[in-house]
Amino acid sequence: MTLLPPIEFLTNLQALPLFPESASIQTAIHDHVETDDFFGPIFKAVSKDSAAEPPYSLKDGFLLRDGLLCVPDLPDLKQQILEECHDSLTAGHFGIAKTHELVSRTYFWPQMH
């Protein structure tokens, strides 16, 4: 069953930022992860010694866990990530499991599920 005609899908795909690469999300993550209660100490340890805290690493100033962006505990930021992955016309509205799968492709935070 076609839910979105192909031309409209392509138009929306080009017009919308491809989640989860929103600049405002990346800026908020970058600006707050170092002071986060959970990720802050890990960020500082990895900054001093990149081999100190596996599976964590730094890339371009972002803290990663197994290659996933670590999201500080900011409810509005997490809500924005969830909305981008759930509400995008290209994502469809497939429910909790699909939204979790889309979010967990790029992001990590404790008790994410």
ABEGO torsion letter per residue (X at the ends): XBABBAAAAAAAAAABBBOAABAAAAAAAAAAAAABAAAAAAAAAAAABAAABOABBBBGGBBBBGGBBBBBBBAAAAAAAAAAAAABAAAEBAEAAAAAAAAAAABBBBGAX
